[in-house]
Amino acid sequence: MIGPQPPHGSGDPHAGPEPQGDAPPRSAPPARVPLRLSPKVLLIDPVRMLPSLLLPLVGVLFVGGFSTRSYAWAALGVAGTVVFAIVRWATFTYEIAGDRLETKRSLISRSVRTIPLERIRGVDVSTPPMHRLLGLAVLKIDTGASGNDEEAELDGVTLEEAERLKSVLLRRSARPEVHVADMAGPHERVIIGVPRRWLLYGPLSGAYLLTPFALAGGAIGLAFQWGDDLGLDRDAAWRAGEWLWTHPYLLLVAVLLLVVAMPFVGGLMYAIFNWDFQLKRRDGYLVAERGLINRRSVSLESARVRGYEIVDGLAERWAGVVRVWAIVTGLGDSQTRGQLLPDVPRPVAHHVTGDAIGPYRAPLRPHPPVARNRRLFRAVFPWAVLALASAVAIWVTGTTLWLILLVPALLLAGAGVPLGLDRYASLGHGYDGVRLAVRSGSLRRSQAVVERRAVVGWRLRQTWFQRRAGVLTLIAGVGAGKGGYSAIDVSEAQGAGFPAEVTPEWLAPFLLEPRTPPAG
């Protein structure tokens, strides 16, 4: 028999070799125990389901005449939501198994989602109001995939578990290529805490100014959707519309009230979303925390940040404030997750971006004068044509009704001159040896600053009108953010020279040295 023989005195001929000397016996590896969400989430799920059940329950009560049977059916519906929430909680587990995160759900069919830790780009932690009351949080994992279907969400973990998972996932997914400042700096450092008085800049951004109109539109849509259940049919809506048509001043007053409410309601919504905004550096990550009702924490891996985008509008420019977004590789929903700063003074934004990502130290180069002519033409010509057509209509028809178009067209054509000049002044591009920058826009001016290593290609685009004017659009392809950033209406010399300056090694194979003719 080949193999180890049992020692003398062993009663079992099939027993393996006994431990030699003082060697400790081998122990079995610990069994993996899947984790569940906090049981407190069972107090949240039924409440979140109630809005969708409200109308059916009211209908059951009305149809049943508020009898004992109708109350029983309503109670049965509420109990069904509770049972469904319990089943969903009991059949969902998660665990970190080796180098991956696994989530499992076995409600009807078994579903397993596996996320390699190395693919995790960021971890968001938010605390909606009901979660905050119960000490819970929502943890969302960003893998950089397109769409939310490729991401994992743990809705209902304790705050301690959320912080533990966040620390573990970010530490396991982080690459060794971190900045020197991350290695030498403290464990956590606050880069900036936005003072609350700067929340007064919120209405200048324009993003929240239309909130009153959005709320009014949502209320009207809700009334139409629930109209039948509330006893408001289409005939009633039609009669209300006819009554408003015969009383136009009421409609005008409502519109004026909404306009007056724009800065106040918009500023309130801005303050709620950006309350106590803090930008921190923590273990190789940039962490942005904000929110009053729903406190949210977004982590961006510093090694994947390739630059930043500084944005301002006309009103913000007048006040000297800007907003900042990070340009990150593989980041989904970058307009929300990538925000580095709300409205802050411009010098503060440049200081923070220089500290958190890196400064840009070169002036922007102007574009040729023909680009100014193109900006002026686009801003003035359409309104001038409309004004001319209105004047011709007045002369032909002899009616002054066309003044309704003539006067606004003349005003907009006149306003187009400073607008076109400002759009031209906003054009520019530059390179400081480490980062390149492109800027354009007026009503929404945007300057993108991108690291040279992030450029993956160049694209030259020229329309028929640009070809006639001798200009073109140069697009720097970037594997982050929007995927490409454009320098609009540069000269043909700039379009050829700028890529050669930023990425000269790409053109080296095409620049052949002249051959020396053979002697004799």
Secondary structure by P-SEA (a helix, b strand, c coil): cccccccccccccccccccccccccccccccbbbbbccccccccccccccccaaaaaaaaaaaacccaaaaaaaaaaaaaaaaaaaaaaaabbbbbcccbbbbbbcccbbbbbbbccccccbbbbbbcaaaaaacbbbbbbbccccccccccccccccaaaaaaaaaaaaaaaccccccccccccccccccccccccccccccccccccaaaaaaaaaaaaaaaaacccccccaaaaaaaaaaaaacaaaaaaaaaaaaaaaaaaaaaaaaaaccbbbbbbcccbbbbbccccbbbbbbbccccccbbbbbbcaaaaaaccbbbbbbccccccccccccccccccaaaaaaaaaaacccccbbbbbccaaaaaaaaaaacaaaaaaaaaaaaaaaacccccaaaaaaaaaaaaaaaaaaaaaaaaaccccccccbbbbbbbccbbbbbbbccccccbbbbbbcaaaaaacbbbbbbbbcccccccccccccaaaaacccccccccccccccccccccccc
